[in-house]
Amino acid sequence: MFLFEALNELYEDHPVGYEGKTKMGDYFRFIVPTIYATIKDIPEELRKYIVVSDSLDFTKDRLLDNNKISDYFTRMYSE
């Protein structure tokens, strides 16, 4: 699981080493797994709640623009 945290005006949360522009509500990659899981590692009854992105590479994309969340995640997981 990759953990992304929202930029919040109440805290000084900013992606370390990231030089691009950010705004409140953007999400930055906070934790990267050392062991990757697959969809089969998620209980079957919970898979219907997973959204899928065909455009993001979580190993490379460090910042997600809050205004584009619907563009990133275009569909729910289905087998």
N, C-alpha and C positions, 0 to 999 in steps of 0.2 A: 504494500500500500504506500502510495506517495501521499504525503501530507502537505497541503497548501494552506497557508494562513493569510487572512485578509489584512491588508494595510489598514490601520486604525488610527484616527487622529488623536486618540487619547494616549497612545504610546509612541515611542520612537522606533517602531518596527519597520525596518527596511531590509531588503535582501542584501546581504553582505557581498560586496564586490560587484553589485549590479549598477551600471552607469546610466541606464535608460531612464526615461521619464516614468513616473508613477503617480497615481492619484488614489485617494481614499477609496477603499472597496476593491481595488485590484488584489489579486491573489499571488503570493510568491511561494515558490517551492521551499519548504521548511525542512522536511525530512525525506531522504531517499533510502529505499530499502537496500539491504545487502543481499537478501535472498528474495527472488521474485516468485509470486504466486500466479496461478492461472484462475480462470473463471470456475474451474472445477473445484478449487479450494474454498469457494464460497458456498454456503448451504443453498441448495436448490430453491428453497422457498424465499430466499432473499435476492436471488438473481434478477427478479423482475423489477427491482428498485435501482438497478445499476444503469447509469447513463453511459453512452458510448461516444467516443470522439474518433473520427477518421482523420483528423488534421493535426492533433497534438502528439508530440513525442515527449512523454513525461521525463525521459532521461536527459533531454536537452532544453525543453521549454521551461524557463525559470519563472516567468511572470505571465499571468493570465489577466487580460484586460477584462474588468468587471462588466463593461458594456457589451462584450462579445461572448458571454457565457452561452447564450442560446445558439451562437454560431459554432462554438467549439463542440458542444454536446447536442447532437442533432437527433438522437434517437435513444430509445430504451433498449437494453440488452434483450435479445430473443434468440432462441436456439435454432 
